[in-house]
Amino acid sequence: MSDMEAWAIIVGLVAPVISALLKQQGWKKEINTAICFAVALILGLGNVWFAGELEGKTMVIGVALTVAASFTAYKTFFQWTGVDNWLTTATSFKKN
C-alpha cells in the first residue's frame, strides 16, 4: 500500500463528519446523499492532487478508496451510533 492509498483511507474516514456538517435536516434525502458523495469525491481528488498522483489508474484508485472508506465509515459507525444525525441536526439552519 502506498502512502497515497493510506491517506485516501484516512481522509475517507473523516469525510462523514464534513458531510454531516454540510447537510441540512429539511432537505431531501437525495440532496443529502449527493452532498456526501460530492464531499468524498472532492476530498479524494484533493488527496490525489496533494500526493502528485494525477495519472489515470492511480488517480481512480485514490479517489475510489476515499469514497469507499467514507461510505464504509458512515454505514458502520456514523449512521449506526447516531453521530451523523446529531451533527446534521445541530448544524441545520431550519429545525424541524
N, CA, C and O atoms as a CHARMM CRD file, in Angstrom:
* protein
*
  384
    1    1 MET  N      0.85700  -1.18100   0.00000 PROA 1      0.00000
    2    1 MET  CA     0.00000   0.00000   0.00000 PROA 1      0.00000
    3    1 MET  C      0.89700   1.23700   0.00000 PROA 1      0.00000
    4    1 MET  O      1.82200   1.35600   0.80400 PROA 1      0.00000
    5    2 SER  N      0.60500   2.13600  -0.90600 PROA 2      0.00000
    6    2 SER  CA     1.39900   3.36300  -1.00000 PROA 2      0.00000
    7    2 SER  C      0.91800   4.37800   0.03900 PROA 2      0.00000
    8    2 SER  O     -0.13000   4.20100   0.66000 PROA 2      0.00000
    9    3 ASP  N      1.69300   5.43000   0.21100 PROA 3      0.00000
   10    3 ASP  CA     1.29800   6.49700   1.13200 PROA 3      0.00000
   11    3 ASP  C      0.00000   7.16100   0.68400 PROA 3      0.00000
   12    3 ASP  O     -0.85200   7.48500   1.51100 PROA 3      0.00000
   13    4 MET  N     -0.14900   7.36200  -0.62000 PROA 4      0.00000
   14    4 MET  CA    -1.35900   7.98500  -1.14500 PROA 4      0.00000
   15    4 MET  C     -2.58300   7.13800  -0.84000 PROA 4      0.00000
   16    4 MET  O     -3.63400   7.67300  -0.48800 PROA 4      0.00000
   17    5 GLU  N     -2.46000   5.82900  -0.97000 PROA 5      0.00000
   18    5 GLU  CA    -3.59700   4.94600  -0.67800 PROA 5      0.00000
   19    5 GLU  C     -3.94800   4.96000   0.80300 PROA 5      0.00000
   20    5 GLU  O     -5.12500   4.95400   1.16500 PROA 5      0.00000
   21    6 ALA  N     -2.93000   4.97900   1.66000 PROA 6      0.00000
   22    6 ALA  CA    -3.18200   5.04400   3.10300 PROA 6      0.00000
   23    6 ALA  C     -3.86900   6.35900   3.47300 PROA 6      0.00000
   24    6 ALA  O     -4.81300   6.36800   4.26300 PROA 6      0.00000
   25    7 TRP  N     -3.39800   7.45900   2.90700 PROA 7      0.00000
   26    7 TRP  CA    -4.02400   8.74800   3.18700 PROA 7      0.00000
   27    7 TRP  C     -5.43100   8.82500   2.61600 PROA 7      0.00000
   28    7 TRP  O     -6.29700   9.49000   3.18600 PROA 7      0.00000
   29    8 ALA  N     -5.66800   8.14800   1.48900 PROA 8      0.00000
   30    8 ALA  CA    -7.01300   8.12800   0.91000 PROA 8      0.00000
   31    8 ALA  C     -8.00000   7.49000   1.88700 PROA 8      0.00000
   32    8 ALA  O     -9.12500   7.96800   2.03900 PROA 8      0.00000
   33    9 ILE  N     -7.58500   6.42700   2.53600 PROA 9      0.00000
   34    9 ILE  CA    -8.45400   5.76400   3.51100 PROA 9      0.00000
   35    9 ILE  C     -8.65500   6.64300   4.74200 PROA 9      0.00000
   36    9 ILE  O     -9.77400   6.76700   5.24200 PROA 9      0.00000
   37   10 ILE  N     -7.58600   7.24800   5.22800 PROA 10     0.00000
   38   10 ILE  CA    -7.69100   8.13000   6.39800 PROA 10     0.00000
   39   10 ILE  C     -8.61400   9.31000   6.11400 PROA 10     0.00000
   40   10 ILE  O     -9.46600   9.64800   6.93600 PROA 10     0.00000
   41   11 VAL  N     -8.44600   9.93500   4.95200 PROA 11     0.00000
   42   11 VAL  CA    -9.30100  11.06300   4.57500 PROA 11     0.00000
   43   11 VAL  C    -10.75300  10.60200   4.43500 PROA 11     0.00000
   44   11 VAL  O    -11.67800  11.31900   4.81700 PROA 11     0.00000
   45   12 GLY  N    -10.94600   9.41300   3.89000 PROA 12     0.00000
   46   12 GLY  CA   -12.30100   8.87200   3.75500 PROA 12     0.00000
   47   12 GLY  C    -12.98600   8.65100   5.08800 PROA 12     0.00000
   48   12 GLY  O    -14.20900   8.76100   5.18000 PROA 12     0.00000
   49   13 LEU  N    -12.22200   8.34000   6.12000 PROA 13     0.00000
   50   13 LEU  CA   -12.80500   8.13800   7.44300 PROA 13     0.00000
   51   13 LEU  C    -13.27400   9.45300   8.07200 PROA 13     0.00000
   52   13 LEU  O    -14.14300   9.44700   8.94400 PROA 13     0.00000
   53   14 VAL  N    -12.70900  10.56700   7.63800 PROA 14     0.00000
   54   14 VAL  CA   -13.08000  11.88400   8.16300 PROA 14     0.00000
   55   14 VAL  C    -14.22000  12.51000   7.34900 PROA 14     0.00000
   56   14 VAL  O    -14.92600  13.38800   7.84600 PROA 14     0.00000
   57   15 ALA  N    -14.39800  12.06500   6.11200 PROA 15     0.00000
   58   15 ALA  CA   -15.39500  12.66300   5.21600 PROA 15     0.00000
   59   15 ALA  C    -16.81600  12.67500   5.77800 PROA 15     0.00000
   60   15 ALA  O    -17.51500  13.66700   5.57100 PROA 15     0.00000
   61   16 PRO  N    -17.29300  11.63600   6.47600 PROA 16     0.00000
   62   16 PRO  CA   -18.66700  11.70400   7.00600 PROA 16     0.00000
   63   16 PRO  C    -18.89300  12.85100   7.99400 PROA 16     0.00000
   64   16 PRO  O    -20.00600  13.36600   8.09400 PROA 16     0.00000
   65   17 VAL  N    -17.86900  13.24600   8.70800 PROA 17     0.00000
   66   17 VAL  CA   -18.01400  14.36700   9.64100 PROA 17     0.00000
   67   17 VAL  C    -18.25500  15.65800   8.85500 PROA 17     0.00000
   68   17 VAL  O    -19.14100  16.44400   9.19200 PROA 17     0.00000
   69   18 ILE  N    -17.46100  15.86500   7.81000 PROA 18     0.00000
   70   18 ILE  CA   -17.61900  17.06500   6.98400 PROA 18     0.00000
   71   18 ILE  C    -18.98400  17.04500   6.29600 PROA 18     0.00000
   72   18 ILE  O    -19.65800  18.07200   6.21900 PROA 18     0.00000
   73   19 SER  N    -19.38500  15.89300   5.80500 PROA 19     0.00000
   74   19 SER  CA   -20.69500  15.76700   5.15300 PROA 19     0.00000
   75   19 SER  C    -21.82100  16.09900   6.11700 PROA 19     0.00000
   76   19 SER  O    -22.75900  16.80800   5.75400 PROA 19     0.00000
   77   20 ALA  N    -21.73800  15.59700   7.33400 PROA 20     0.00000
   78   20 ALA  CA   -22.78500  15.84800   8.32800 PROA 20     0.00000
   79   20 ALA  C    -22.88100  17.33100   8.67300 PROA 20     0.00000
   80   20 ALA  O    -23.96500  17.83100   8.97100 PROA 20     0.00000
   81   21 LEU  N    -21.77000  18.02100   8.63400 PROA 21     0.00000
   82   21 LEU  CA   -21.78300  19.45300   8.92600 PROA 21     0.00000
   83   21 LEU  C    -22.41900  20.25900   7.78800 PROA 21     0.00000
   84   21 LEU  O    -22.98200  21.32700   8.02700 PROA 21     0.00000
   85   22 LEU  N    -22.33300  19.75700   6.56300 PROA 22     0.00000
   86   22 LEU  CA   -22.87900  20.46500   5.40600 PROA 22     0.00000
   87   22 LEU  C    -24.34200  20.13300   5.13000 PROA 22     0.00000
   88   22 LEU  O    -25.07600  20.96900   4.60300 PROA 22     0.00000
   89   23 LYS  N    -24.77100  18.92400   5.48000 PROA 23     0.00000
   90   23 LYS  CA   -26.14800  18.51300   5.20500 PROA 23     0.00000
   91   23 LYS  C    -27.11900  19.31900   6.05900 PROA 23     0.00000
   92   23 LYS  O    -26.76300  19.83900   7.11700 PROA 23     0.00000
   93   24 GLN  N    -28.36200  19.41000   5.56900 PROA 24     0.00000
   94   24 GLN  CA   -29.40200  20.12400   6.29200 PROA 24     0.00000
   95   24 GLN  C    -30.56200  19.18800   6.57700 PROA 24     0.00000
   96   24 GLN  O    -30.89500  18.33200   5.75800 PROA 24     0.00000
   97   25 GLN  N    -31.16100  19.34800   7.71500 PROA 25     0.00000
   98   25 GLN  CA   -32.21000  18.45400   8.18400 PROA 25     0.00000
   99   25 GLN  C    -33.44800  18.47400   7.29500 PROA 25     0.00000
  100   25 GLN  O    -34.05600  17.42200   7.09600 PROA 25     0.00000
  101   26 GLY  N    -33.84200  19.60600   6.75900 PROA 26     0.00000
  102   26 GLY  CA   -35.07100  19.70500   5.98300 PROA 26     0.00000
  103   26 GLY  C    -34.93000  19.34800   4.51400 PROA 26     0.00000
  104   26 GLY  O    -35.93100  19.31900   3.79800 PROA 26     0.00000
  105   27 TRP  N    -33.73600  19.07900   4.04800 PROA 27     0.00000
  106   27 TRP  CA   -33.52100  18.78100   2.63400 PROA 27     0.00000
  107   27 TRP  C    -33.89200  17.34400   2.31200 PROA 27     0.00000
  108   27 TRP  O    -33.92500  16.48600   3.19400 PROA 27     0.00000
  109   28 LYS  N    -34.17400  17.08800   1.02800 PROA 28     0.00000
  110   28 LYS  CA   -34.49600  15.74300   0.58100 PROA 28     0.00000
  111   28 LYS  C    -33.31400  14.81200   0.78600 PROA 28     0.00000
  112   28 LYS  O    -32.15800  15.23300   0.78400 PROA 28     0.00000
  113   29 LYS  N    -33.62900  13.54600   0.96000 PROA 29     0.00000
  114   29 LYS  CA   -32.60000  12.52600   1.17100 PROA 29     0.00000
  115   29 LYS  C    -31.62900  12.47200  -0.01400 PROA 29     0.00000
  116   29 LYS  O    -30.42900  12.27500   0.18100 PROA 29     0.00000
  117   30 GLU  N    -32.13200  12.64200  -1.22400 PROA 30     0.00000
  118   30 GLU  CA   -31.29500  12.58500  -2.42000 PROA 30     0.00000
  119   30 GLU  C    -30.25400  13.70200  -2.43300 PROA 30     0.00000
  120   30 GLU  O    -29.11300  13.49400  -2.84400 PROA 30     0.00000
  121   31 ILE  N    -30.65900  14.88600  -1.98100 PROA 31     0.00000
  122   31 ILE  CA   -29.73200  16.01600  -1.94300 PROA 31     0.00000
  123   31 ILE  C    -28.64200  15.76600  -0.91200 PROA 31     0.00000
  124   31 ILE  O    -27.46400  15.99600  -1.18600 PROA 31     0.00000
  125   32 ASN  N    -29.02500  15.29500   0.27400 PROA 32     0.00000
  126   32 ASN  CA   -28.03600  14.99800   1.31400 PROA 32     0.00000
  127   32 ASN  C    -27.08800  13.88100   0.87600 PROA 32     0.00000
  128   32 ASN  O    -25.89900  13.92100   1.18900 PROA 32     0.00000
  129   33 THR  N    -27.60700  12.88800   0.15500 PROA 33     0.00000
  130   33 THR  CA   -26.75400  11.82000  -0.35600 PROA 33     0.00000
  131   33 THR  C    -25.77400  12.36100  -1.38100 PROA 33     0.00000
  132   33 THR  O    -24.60500  11.97400  -1.38500 PROA 33     0.00000
  133   34 ALA  N    -26.23300  13.24900  -2.24700 PROA 34     0.00000
  134   34 ALA  CA   -25.35200  13.86700  -3.24400 PROA 34     0.00000
  135   34 ALA  C    -24.25800  14.68600  -2.57400 PROA 34     0.00000
  136   34 ALA  O    -23.12100  14.71500  -3.04500 PROA 34     0.00000
  137   35 ILE  N    -24.60000  15.34600  -1.48200 PROA 35     0.00000
  138   35 ILE  CA   -23.59500  16.11100  -0.73900 PROA 35     0.00000
  139   35 ILE  C    -22.52800  15.17900  -0.18000 PROA 35     0.00000
  140   35 ILE  O    -21.33600  15.47700  -0.26500 PROA 35     0.00000
  141   36 CYS  N    -22.94500  14.06100   0.38600 PROA 36     0.00000
  142   36 CYS  CA   -21.98200  13.09300   0.93700 PROA 36     0.00000
  143   36 CYS  C    -21.05100  12.56900  -0.14900 PROA 36     0.00000
  144   36 CYS  O    -19.84200  12.46800   0.05800 PROA 36     0.00000
  145   37 PHE  N    -21.61300  12.23700  -1.30000 PROA 37     0.00000
  146   37 PHE  CA   -20.79600  11.73000  -2.39700 PROA 37     0.00000
  147   37 PHE  C    -19.85500  12.81100  -2.91500 PROA 37     0.00000
  148   37 PHE  O    -18.68600  12.53900  -3.18700 PROA 37     0.00000
  149   38 ALA  N    -20.35800  14.03100  -3.05100 PROA 38     0.00000
  150   38 ALA  CA   -19.52200  15.13200  -3.54700 PROA 38     0.00000
  151   38 ALA  C    -18.36900  15.43000  -2.59600 PROA 38     0.00000
  152   38 ALA  O    -17.24500  15.66900  -3.03700 PROA 38     0.00000
  153   39 VAL  N    -18.64100  15.41600  -1.30000 PROA 39     0.00000
  154   39 VAL  CA   -17.57800  15.65900  -0.31400 PROA 39     0.00000
  155   39 VAL  C    -16.49700  14.58700  -0.41700 PROA 39     0.00000
  156   39 VAL  O    -15.30700  14.90400  -0.43700 PROA 39     0.00000
  157   40 ALA  N    -16.90500  13.32400  -0.48300 PROA 40     0.00000
  158   40 ALA  CA   -15.93100  12.23200  -0.59800 PROA 40     0.00000
  159   40 ALA  C    -15.14200  12.34000  -1.89900 PROA 40     0.00000
  160   40 ALA  O    -13.93500  12.10100  -1.91300 PROA 40     0.00000
  161   41 LEU  N    -15.81000  12.69600  -2.98100 PROA 41     0.00000
  162   41 LEU  CA   -15.14900  12.83500  -4.27600 PROA 41     0.00000
  163   41 LEU  C    -14.14900  13.98100  -4.26500 PROA 41     0.00000
  164   41 LEU  O    -13.02500  13.82400  -4.74200 PROA 41     0.00000
  165   42 ILE  N    -14.53600  15.11500  -3.73400 PROA 42     0.00000
  166   42 ILE  CA   -13.64000  16.27600  -3.66400 PROA 42     0.00000
  167   42 ILE  C    -12.44300  15.99000  -2.76300 PROA 42     0.00000
  168   42 ILE  O    -11.30900  16.32100  -3.10900 PROA 42     0.00000
  169   43 LEU  N    -12.69300  15.37600  -1.60800 PROA 43     0.00000
  170   43 LEU  CA   -11.58100  15.03000  -0.72100 PROA 43     0.00000
  171   43 LEU  C    -10.64800  14.01200  -1.36900 PROA 43     0.00000
  172   43 LEU  O     -9.43100  14.09400  -1.20200 PROA 43     0.00000
  173   44 GLY  N    -11.20800  13.05400  -2.10800 PROA 44     0.00000
  174   44 GLY  CA   -10.39600  12.07700  -2.81400 PROA 44     0.00000
  175   44 GLY  C     -9.52500  12.72600  -3.87700 PROA 44     0.00000
  176   44 GLY  O     -8.34100  12.41000  -3.99600 PROA 44     0.00000
  177   45 LEU  N    -10.11100  13.63300  -4.64700 PROA 45     0.00000
  178   45 LEU  CA    -9.34000  14.34900  -5.66100 PROA 45     0.00000
  179   45 LEU  C     -8.26700  15.21900  -5.02500 PROA 45     0.00000
  180   45 LEU  O     -7.15200  15.31100  -5.53900 PROA 45     0.00000
  181   46 GLY  N     -8.59900  15.85400  -3.91200 PROA 46     0.00000
  182   46 GLY  CA    -7.60400  16.66200  -3.20400 PROA 46     0.00000
  183   46 GLY  C     -6.44500  15.82700  -2.68600 PROA 46     0.00000
  184   46 GLY  O     -5.28900  16.24200  -2.76100 PROA 46     0.00000
  185   47 ASN  N     -6.75500  14.65500  -2.16300 PROA 47     0.00000
  186   47 ASN  CA    -5.72100  13.76000  -1.66800 PROA 47     0.00000
  187   47 ASN  C     -4.78700  13.32500  -2.80000 PROA 47     0.00000
  188   47 ASN  O     -3.56700  13.31400  -2.63900 PROA 47     0.00000
  189   48 VAL  N     -5.37000  12.96900  -3.93700 PROA 48     0.00000
  190   48 VAL  CA    -4.57500  12.54400  -5.08900 PROA 48     0.00000
  191   48 VAL  C     -3.72300  13.70000  -5.59400 PROA 48     0.00000
  192   48 VAL  O     -2.56300  13.51200  -5.96300 PROA 48     0.00000
  193   49 TRP  N     -4.30400  14.89500  -5.60900 PROA 49     0.00000
  194   49 TRP  CA    -3.56200  16.07100  -6.07800 PROA 49     0.00000
  195   49 TRP  C     -2.39000  16.37500  -5.15300 PROA 49     0.00000
  196   49 TRP  O     -1.28000  16.62500  -5.62200 PROA 49     0.00000
  197   50 PHE  N     -2.62600  16.35600  -3.84000 PROA 50     0.00000
  198   50 PHE  CA    -1.54700  16.61300  -2.88900 PROA 50     0.00000
  199   50 PHE  C     -0.44200  15.56900  -2.98300 PROA 50     0.00000
  200   50 PHE  O      0.72900  15.88000  -2.76500 PROA 50     0.00000
  201   51 ALA  N     -0.80600  14.33900  -3.30400 PROA 51     0.00000
  202   51 ALA  CA     0.18700  13.27300  -3.43800 PROA 51     0.00000
  203   51 ALA  C      0.91600  13.34300  -4.77500 PROA 51     0.00000
  204   51 ALA  O      1.92700  12.66700  -4.96400 PROA 51     0.00000
  205   52 GLY  N      0.41200  14.15800  -5.71000 PROA 52     0.00000
  206   52 GLY  CA     1.03400  14.28300  -7.01600 PROA 52     0.00000
  207   52 GLY  C      0.81900  13.06000  -7.89900 PROA 52     0.00000
  208   52 GLY  O      1.64200  12.76400  -8.76500 PROA 52     0.00000
  209   53 GLU  N     -0.27600  12.35700  -7.68300 PROA 53     0.00000
  210   53 GLU  CA    -0.57200  11.12000  -8.40900 PROA 53     0.00000
  211   53 GLU  C     -1.72400  11.33400  -9.38900 PROA 53     0.00000
  212   53 GLU  O     -2.74300  10.64800  -9.30300 PROA 53     0.00000
  213   54 LEU  N     -1.57600  12.27000 -10.31000 PROA 54     0.00000
  214   54 LEU  CA    -2.67600  12.62400 -11.18900 PROA 54     0.00000
  215   54 LEU  C     -2.69600  11.82800 -12.49900 PROA 54     0.00000
  216   54 LEU  O     -3.28700  12.27500 -13.48200 PROA 54     0.00000
  217   55 GLU  N     -2.06200  10.66300 -12.52000 PROA 55     0.00000
  218   55 GLU  CA    -2.15400   9.80500 -13.69600 PROA 55     0.00000
  219   55 GLU  C     -3.39300   8.91800 -13.57100 PROA 55     0.00000
  220   55 GLU  O     -3.83000   8.61400 -12.46100 PROA 55     0.00000
  221   56 GLY  N     -3.94700   8.51200 -14.68600 PROA 56     0.00000
  222   56 GLY  CA    -5.21400   7.79600 -14.79800 PROA 56     0.00000
  223   56 GLY  C     -5.53300   6.76000 -13.74200 PROA 56     0.00000
  224   56 GLY  O     -6.37500   7.00200 -12.87800 PROA 56     0.00000
  225   57 LYS  N     -4.87400   5.60300 -13.79100 PROA 57     0.00000
  226   57 LYS  CA    -5.24100   4.48600 -12.91500 PROA 57     0.00000
  227   57 LYS  C     -5.00300   4.82200 -11.44300 PROA 57     0.00000
  228   57 LYS  O     -5.83400   4.50500 -10.59200 PROA 57     0.00000
  229   58 THR  N     -3.89900   5.44600 -11.14900 PROA 58     0.00000
  230   58 THR  CA    -3.57900   5.79200  -9.75900 PROA 58     0.00000
  231   58 THR  C     -4.57700   6.79200  -9.19800 PROA 58     0.00000
  232   58 THR  O     -4.96100   6.70900  -8.03200 PROA 58     0.00000
  233   59 MET  N     -4.99300   7.73400 -10.02900 PROA 59     0.00000
  234   59 MET  CA    -5.96600   8.72800  -9.58400 PROA 59     0.00000
  235   59 MET  C     -7.31000   8.06000  -9.28800 PROA 59     0.00000
  236   59 MET  O     -7.94000   8.35700  -8.27300 PROA 59     0.00000
  237   60 VAL  N     -7.74000   7.17700 -10.15400 PROA 60     0.00000
  238   60 VAL  CA    -9.01900   6.48700  -9.96100 PROA 60     0.00000
  239   60 VAL  C     -8.98200   5.64400  -8.69400 PROA 60     0.00000
  240   60 VAL  O     -9.95400   5.62100  -7.94000 PROA 60     0.00000
  241   61 ILE  N     -7.87800   4.95400  -8.45100 PROA 61     0.00000
  242   61 ILE  CA    -7.74200   4.13200  -7.25100 PROA 61     0.00000
  243   61 ILE  C     -7.80000   4.99800  -5.99300 PROA 61     0.00000
  244   61 ILE  O     -8.48200   4.64800  -5.03000 PROA 61     0.00000
  245   62 GLY  N     -7.08900   6.12200  -5.99700 PROA 62     0.00000
  246   62 GLY  CA    -7.08100   7.00600  -4.83400 PROA 62     0.00000
  247   62 GLY  C     -8.44700   7.57200  -4.51300 PROA 62     0.00000
  248   62 GLY  O     -8.85700   7.60400  -3.35300 PROA 62     0.00000
  249   63 VAL  N     -9.15600   8.02100  -5.54300 PROA 63     0.00000
  250   63 VAL  CA   -10.49400   8.58100  -5.33700 PROA 63     0.00000
  251   63 VAL  C    -11.46500   7.48500  -4.89900 PROA 63     0.00000
  252   63 VAL  O    -12.27700   7.69500  -3.99700 PROA 63     0.00000
  253   64 ALA  N    -11.38200   6.32800  -5.53100 PROA 64     0.00000
  254   64 ALA  CA   -12.27100   5.21600  -5.17500 PROA 64     0.00000
  255   64 ALA  C    -12.04600   4.76300  -3.72700 PROA 64     0.00000
  256   64 ALA  O    -13.00500   4.44900  -3.02100 PROA 64     0.00000
  257   65 LEU  N    -10.80400   4.72800  -3.29000 PROA 65     0.00000
  258   65 LEU  CA   -10.52000   4.34900  -1.90300 PROA 65     0.00000
  259   65 LEU  C    -11.12400   5.35500  -0.92500 PROA 65     0.00000
  260   65 LEU  O    -11.67200   4.96900   0.10700 PROA 65     0.00000
  261   66 THR  N    -11.02400   6.63800  -1.24800 PROA 66     0.00000
  262   66 THR  CA   -11.59300   7.66400  -0.36800 PROA 66     0.00000
  263   66 THR  C    -13.10800   7.54500  -0.30000 PROA 66     0.00000
  264   66 THR  O    -13.68700   7.60500   0.78400 PROA 66     0.00000
  265   67 VAL  N    -13.74800   7.37800  -1.44400 PROA 67     0.00000
  266   67 VAL  CA   -15.20900   7.25100  -1.47500 PROA 67     0.00000
  267   67 VAL  C    -15.64900   5.98800  -0.73000 PROA 67     0.00000
  268   67 VAL  O    -16.60300   6.02800   0.04700 PROA 67     0.00000
  269   68 ALA  N    -14.96200   4.87600  -0.96400 PROA 68     0.00000
  270   68 ALA  CA   -15.32100   3.61800  -0.30400 PROA 68     0.00000
  271   68 ALA  C    -15.12400   3.70800   1.21100 PROA 68     0.00000
  272   68 ALA  O    -15.97000   3.24600   1.97600 PROA 68     0.00000
  273   69 ALA  N    -14.01400   4.29900   1.64200 PROA 69     0.00000
  274   69 ALA  CA   -13.76700   4.44800   3.08000 PROA 69     0.00000
  275   69 ALA  C    -14.80300   5.37200   3.71600 PROA 69     0.00000
  276   69 ALA  O    -15.23300   5.14800   4.84800 PROA 69     0.00000
  277   70 SER  N    -15.19500   6.39700   2.99000 PROA 70     0.00000
  278   70 SER  CA   -16.18900   7.33400   3.50000 PROA 70     0.00000
  279   70 SER  C    -17.53400   6.64800   3.72600 PROA 70     0.00000
  280   70 SER  O    -18.12700   6.78600   4.79600 PROA 70     0.00000
  281   71 PHE  N    -18.01300   5.91900   2.73700 PROA 71     0.00000
  282   71 PHE  CA   -19.30200   5.26100   2.87800 PROA 71     0.00000
  283   71 PHE  C    -19.24700   4.10600   3.87800 PROA 71     0.00000
  284   71 PHE  O    -20.23500   3.83300   4.55900 PROA 71     0.00000
  285   72 THR  N    -18.12800   3.44100   3.97200 PROA 72     0.00000
  286   72 THR  CA   -17.98100   2.38100   4.97000 PROA 72     0.00000
  287   72 THR  C    -18.00000   2.96100   6.38200 PROA 72     0.00000
  288   72 THR  O    -18.66500   2.42500   7.26900 PROA 72     0.00000
  289   73 ALA  N    -17.27400   4.05300   6.58600 PROA 73     0.00000
  290   73 ALA  CA   -17.26600   4.70100   7.90200 PROA 73     0.00000
  291   73 ALA  C    -18.65300   5.20600   8.26600 PROA 73     0.00000
  292   73 ALA  O    -19.07700   5.10800   9.41800 PROA 73     0.00000
  293   74 TYR  N    -19.36100   5.74900   7.27300 PROA 74     0.00000
  294   74 TYR  CA   -20.71500   6.24500   7.53200 PROA 74     0.00000
  295   74 TYR  C    -21.64600   5.11900   7.95300 PROA 74     0.00000
  296   74 TYR  O    -22.33200   5.22300   8.97100 PROA 74     0.00000
  297   75 LYS  N    -21.67300   4.05100   7.18000 PROA 75     0.00000
  298   75 LYS  CA   -22.59800   2.94500   7.44300 PROA 75     0.00000
  299   75 LYS  C    -22.26900   2.17300   8.71300 PROA 75     0.00000
  300   75 LYS  O    -23.17700   1.73400   9.41800 PROA 75     0.00000
  301   76 THR  N    -20.97700   2.00100   9.01700 PROA 76     0.00000
  302   76 THR  CA   -20.59800   1.16700  10.15500 PROA 76     0.00000
  303   76 THR  C    -20.44500   1.92800  11.46700 PROA 76     0.00000
  304   76 THR  O    -20.45400   1.31600  12.53500 PROA 76     0.00000
  305   77 PHE  N    -20.30500   3.25100  11.40700 PROA 77     0.00000
  306   77 PHE  CA   -20.13200   3.98700  12.65800 PROA 77     0.00000
  307   77 PHE  C    -21.07100   5.18600  12.76000 PROA 77     0.00000
  308   77 PHE  O    -21.89800   5.24900  13.67100 PROA 77     0.00000
  309   78 PHE  N    -20.95200   6.12500  11.84600 PROA 78     0.00000
  310   78 PHE  CA   -21.65100   7.40000  11.99400 PROA 78     0.00000
  311   78 PHE  C    -23.16700   7.25400  11.94700 PROA 78     0.00000
  312   78 PHE  O    -23.86600   7.89800  12.73000 PROA 78     0.00000
  313   79 GLN  N    -23.68400   6.43600  11.06100 PROA 79     0.00000
  314   79 GLN  CA   -25.13100   6.22000  10.99500 PROA 79     0.00000
  315   79 GLN  C    -25.60300   5.35100  12.15800 PROA 79     0.00000
  316   79 GLN  O    -26.63000   5.63800  12.77100 PROA 79     0.00000
  317   80 TRP  N    -24.87700   4.31800  12.45400 PROA 80     0.00000
  318   80 TRP  CA   -25.26400   3.35600  13.48600 PROA 80     0.00000
  319   80 TRP  C    -25.30300   3.98200  14.87700 PROA 80     0.00000
  320   80 TRP  O    -26.20000   3.68100  15.66400 PROA 80     0.00000
  321   81 THR  N    -24.34000   4.84900  15.18800 PROA 81     0.00000
  322   81 THR  CA   -24.27700   5.46500  16.51200 PROA 81     0.00000
  323   81 THR  C    -25.13500   6.72200  16.63300 PROA 81     0.00000
  324   81 THR  O    -25.37900   7.19900  17.74100 PROA 81     0.00000
  325   82 GLY  N    -25.58900   7.25800  15.51100 PROA 82     0.00000
  326   82 GLY  CA   -26.39600   8.47200  15.54200 PROA 82     0.00000
  327   82 GLY  C    -25.58700   9.75000  15.50900 PROA 82     0.00000
  328   82 GLY  O    -26.15600  10.83700  15.61400 PROA 82     0.00000
  329   83 VAL  N    -24.28500   9.65200  15.36900 PROA 83     0.00000
  330   83 VAL  CA   -23.42400  10.84200  15.31600 PROA 83     0.00000
  331   83 VAL  C    -23.78600  11.69500  14.09800 PROA 83     0.00000
  332   83 VAL  O    -23.83400  12.92200  14.18800 PROA 83     0.00000
  333   84 ASP  N    -24.03800  11.04600  12.96900 PROA 84     0.00000
  334   84 ASP  CA   -24.38900  11.77900  11.74600 PROA 84     0.00000
  335   84 ASP  C    -25.66000  12.58500  11.94900 PROA 84     0.00000
  336   84 ASP  O    -25.70300  13.76900  11.61700 PROA 84     0.00000
  337   85 ASN  N    -26.68100  11.96300  12.48400 PROA 85     0.00000
  338   85 ASN  CA   -27.94700  12.65600  12.71700 PROA 85     0.00000
  339   85 ASN  C    -27.77400  13.78700  13.71900 PROA 85     0.00000
  340   85 ASN  O    -28.35100  14.86000  13.54300 PROA 85     0.00000
  341   86 TRP  N    -26.99900  13.56800  14.75100 PROA 86     0.00000
  342   86 TRP  CA   -26.77000  14.59900  15.76200 PROA 86     0.00000
  343   86 TRP  C    -26.06600  15.81000  15.16000 PROA 86     0.00000
  344   86 TRP  O    -26.47100  16.94900  15.39700 PROA 86     0.00000
  345   87 LEU  N    -24.99200  15.56100  14.36600 PROA 87     0.00000
  346   87 LEU  CA   -24.26400  16.66900  13.74200 PROA 87     0.00000
  347   87 LEU  C    -25.13000  17.41100  12.73100 PROA 87     0.00000
  348   87 LEU  O    -25.10700  18.64000  12.67200 PROA 87     0.00000
  349   88 THR  N    -25.88900  16.66600  11.94100 PROA 88     0.00000
  350   88 THR  CA   -26.75600  17.29400  10.94400 PROA 88     0.00000
  351   88 THR  C    -27.82100  18.15200  11.61500 PROA 88     0.00000
  352   88 THR  O    -28.09100  19.26700  11.16700 PROA 88     0.00000
  353   89 THR  N    -28.42100  17.64900  12.67000 PROA 89     0.00000
  354   89 THR  CA   -29.43900  18.39900  13.39400 PROA 89     0.00000
  355   89 THR  C    -28.84100  19.63200  14.06800 PROA 89     0.00000
  356   89 THR  O    -29.44200  20.70600  14.04300 PROA 89     0.00000
  357   90 ALA  N    -27.68200  19.48400  14.65800 PROA 90     0.00000
  358   90 ALA  CA   -27.05500  20.58700  15.37900 PROA 90     0.00000
  359   90 ALA  C    -26.61900  21.70700  14.45300 PROA 90     0.00000
  360   90 ALA  O    -26.56400  22.86000  14.88200 PROA 90     0.00000
  361   91 THR  N    -26.30500  21.41000  13.19600 PROA 91     0.00000
  362   91 THR  CA   -25.80000  22.42900  12.27700 PROA 91     0.00000
  363   91 THR  C    -26.80600  22.84600  11.22100 PROA 91     0.00000
  364   91 THR  O    -26.45700  23.58100  10.29700 PROA 91     0.00000
  365   92 SER  N    -28.05400  22.39100  11.33700 PROA 92     0.00000
  366   92 SER  CA   -29.07900  22.76400  10.36100 PROA 92     0.00000
  367   92 SER  C    -29.58500  24.17700  10.65000 PROA 92     0.00000
  368   92 SER  O    -29.73200  24.58200  11.80400 PROA 92     0.00000
  369   93 PHE  N    -29.84500  24.91100   9.57500 PROA 93     0.00000
  370   93 PHE  CA   -30.36400  26.27400   9.71500 PROA 93     0.00000
  371   93 PHE  C    -31.82600  26.26400  10.13100 PROA 93     0.00000
  372   93 PHE  O    -32.25800  27.05500  10.97000 PROA 93     0.00000
  373   94 LYS  N    -32.58400  25.34600   9.52100 PROA 94     0.00000
  374   94 LYS  CA   -34.00600  25.24400   9.78700 PROA 94     0.00000
  375   94 LYS  C    -34.27000  23.97300  10.57500 PROA 94     0.00000
  376   94 LYS  O    -34.04900  22.87200  10.07000 PROA 94     0.00000
  377   95 LYS  N    -34.73100  24.11200  11.77700 PROA 95     0.00000
  378   95 LYS  CA   -35.01400  22.95200  12.62900 PROA 95     0.00000
  379   95 LYS  C    -36.42600  22.43900  12.36000 PROA 95     0.00000
  380   95 LYS  O    -37.36900  23.22300  12.25100 PROA 95     0.00000
  381   96 ASN  N    -36.56400  21.12400  12.25500 PROA 96     0.00000
  382   96 ASN  CA   -37.89500  20.51700  12.05200 PROA 96     0.00000
  383   96 ASN  C    -38.57200  20.27100  13.37300 PROA 96     0.00000
  384   96 ASN  O    -39.69500  19.76700  13.40600 PROA 96     0.00000
